[in-house]
Amino acid sequence: MHINPMRAGVERGKVQIGTWVNMIRNPAILPLLKAAGLDFARVDMEHASPSMETIANMALMARAIDFPIAVRPPKANREWITRLLDAGVWNLHCPQVDTAEQAAEIVAASRYTPQGSRGMAGTSAATEYEIGGSVMDRLAFANKQVFVTVMLESGSAFDHLDDIAAMDGIDALTLGPTDLAQDLGVFGTPDMGQILDEKRDLVLAAARKYGKTCAMLCNSAEQAQQWKEAGALLLAYKSEVEVLQIGFSQAMSEIKGKR
């Protein structure tokens, strides 16, 4: 079976740059992004509306071209984690993780025995329909390929940061900047940027302390460089919606003249 390129890259200490996919449903977006030089795509189901069928098609394409996708489910619970992993998704980007108990439930749902209690699906897209080797060897291989990122999106989540970061099976840490800013009461204020950077620094420190990966959302090349230099290995630059809108807006401004 294929290995997970995102996990393999992280284990080599390689910085990987991706983007959010919020609108485009055609799996052909993945080879396009790969050809453009990106390393992964993060597909959103929490704030966008792709179906499970769309995700399954994207997961198959991702494996075929060695261009990983991470999927953010609507909720990081057993139901969604099971469906996504069985469809062939390797990388889970779990929203609204506030406590160590939630993190432990995510780990249990995402790993087979003896690390967890992931439901047994048998031969499927997740196993690439291969049946070689022993069952336990296949389960161990699957456990090693799964990569779980948790999103800290509330002030209370940072009260449990150490417990979450220390947990086996949690592979990467990040924050949800806008939801976190809203919860902290600083969204849209002059202090928002500084306060979020302070929280990002806490996430980076916890990742270093417990040997985990840090992921960051970046809205500019300068911000990407900032967090790359700080030690984040997974950088998500904007979304395909933003890149398309900015690109067309700039082109229309040039063609039609600035208004």
N, C-alpha and C positions, 0 to 999 in steps of 0.2 A: 504494500500500500504506500501511497504518497506520505511524506512527512509534512508537517505544518510549517510552511516557510516563515511565518511570523515568529513562531517559537524558536525555530532554528536561527533566525537572524538575531533575536534577543540573546540567545545563548552564546553567539559570537560577539556580542557587544556592538552590533551594527545598528546605527540610527536608521529608522524606517519612517518614511513620510507617506502619508495617505491623505484621503479626503472623505468627507461624509457624502453618501449617496442618499438623497432624500426624495427625489422626484422621478428619476429615470428608472424604468422597470425592465428595459431590455438588457439581458446579460451581456450583450456586446459592449456595454459601457466598460466592462472589466478589461478586455484586451486593449481598448482605447486608452484607458488610464495607464495600463502597463506600458504601452508604446510611448506614452507621454513622459515616462520616467518615474511614475509613482510606484510605491512598494506595496500598498494595500488599499482597500476601500472599506469604509465603515458604513454599513447599511442600517438605516434607522427605521425601526418599527414602533417606537414610542411616540414620536412626533410626526410620523409620516405613515403612509398607508399601503405598503407592499403586502401582498398576500403570502401565505405560506408557500403556495405554488411558485411564486416569483422568487422567494428566498431559496427554495430547493433548486430551481434552475440556476440561480446565481452560484450556489454552493458547488454544483457539479462543474460549472464553467471554471470556477476558482481553482478547483482541484486539477482540472484538465490542463490549465495554463500556468499552474504554480504561481498564482497571484491571489493571496489570501484575502478573504473578507472577514470582518468582524461584524457581528449583528447585535444591535441593541434591542432587546425585546421590550414589549409594552410593560412587562413586569418581570423581575428576576425571580420567578418562582419555578417550582418543579415542572409544572405543565409546559411552560414556554421553553425552559431549558431542555427538557426531554425532546420536544418536537424539533427544535433547532439542531441539536446534536444528531438526532436520528436522520435528519435531512442532509447531513454532511457538513454542517457548519463546525469549524474548529474553534473559532474565537468568539467569546461572549463578552459583551460590553454591558455590564449590569448596572442599571440606574437605581438611584434612591436607596443606597445601602447605608443604613444609619447605625446598625448595631453589629456586634460580633455574632449574635444569634442568626441574623439574616445572612451574614457571610458564611457561617457554618452550613446553613441550609443550601446555599448556592454550591458550596464544595460537594456536599453529599449528593446533590442532584446531578452534578456534572462528572462525577467519577464513579467507575464501577468498583465493586469490592476488590481489595480490602480498603481502599481509600474512601469509598462512599457507597451509595446505594442507587446509582443510576439504573433506571429501568432497562431490562434486557430486550433489545429489539431484534436480535438475530441478524441474518444477512440483509444488508440494506445499503443505501448510498453511503452511509457512514463507514462501512467496511469495504466500500468499493466492490461489493459483491464477491469478495475473495473469501475462500474458506480454508486456505492452507494453514498449517500449524495447529497448535492446540488452542482451545477456547481461552484458556487463561493467558496464553501469550498474546492473543488478539485483544483481550481486555487490558492487559498491561500496556500494550502499544497505544491503544485508544486513550488511556489515562495520561500517557506521556504527551500526546499531541494536543490535548485540550489546553486552551489558554484563557484564563479568566481575569478580566479587568473589572474592578469595582469602582463605581462613581460615588464620591462623597459630595452630597448636594444640600446638606443642611449643617447648621452650626452644631447640632447635637452629634452628628457623625464624627466630628473632630474630637469629641470627648472619648470616643472609642477607637481612635485612629491606631493606636499601638496594638490593641487586641486584634483588630482587623488585619493590619499589616503583618503581624507575626504568624498568621494562620497558614498552615500548609494547605496548598490548593488554591490560594489567592495568589495570582501571578503578577498582577500589576495594579497600580493605584492611580487614580486621577480624580479630578473634581469636575462638577458641572457648574461652570462659572455663573451663568445667569440665574439658575435656580438657587444657587448658594447665595448670590448677592441679594436676591429677593428675600430669602429666609433671614439673612443678617440685617435686613432693613437698609441696605446701602445701594440698591439698584438705582441707577440713574443719577447718583450723587457724585460730587467731585472726589470723594474718598473711595469710590468703588474700585478703581484700578489698583490702588495701593493695598487695600484690604485683601483683594483677591490674590495679589502677588504674595502677601504674607501667608495666605493659606496654601498657595502653590509651594512655597518654601517648606512648609510643614510636611506636605505630601512627599516632596523630594527627600527630605531628611528621613522620614519614616521608610521610604523605599530603600535608601542606602543602609539604614540600620538593620533592616531585616532581609536584605538581599533580594528585594523585589524590583520590578521594572516600574518606571514612572512614565505615564502618558500625559500629553498636553494637547489641548485645542489651541490652535494659533490662527490669528486673523490677519497676519502680515508676515512677509518674509523676515522682517526684523524680529518679530516676536518668536518665530520659529528658530532663528539663530540664537536668540537669548536663551531659550529653554534647551536647545541642543547643547550649548556650551555649559549649561547648568547640570546636564547629565540625564535629561529625559531621552529615552530611546524611541518612543512611539509618538510621532507628531502628526496631528490631523490638521491639515491646512484647509480652512473654509469648507465649503460644500460645492457640489456640482451646480447647485442652483445659484449660489453667489458668484461663482466663476463665470457662468453663462451670462448672468445679469450684468455683471461688471464689464465683461468683454463686449457684449452687444451695446451696452450704453456708451462705452468709449468709442466704439466703431460708429455708432449713429451720430454721436457728437462731432466726430471728424467729418463724416459724410454730409450731414445736414447742416453743419455749422453750429456752434455753441449758441444756445438760446439765452 
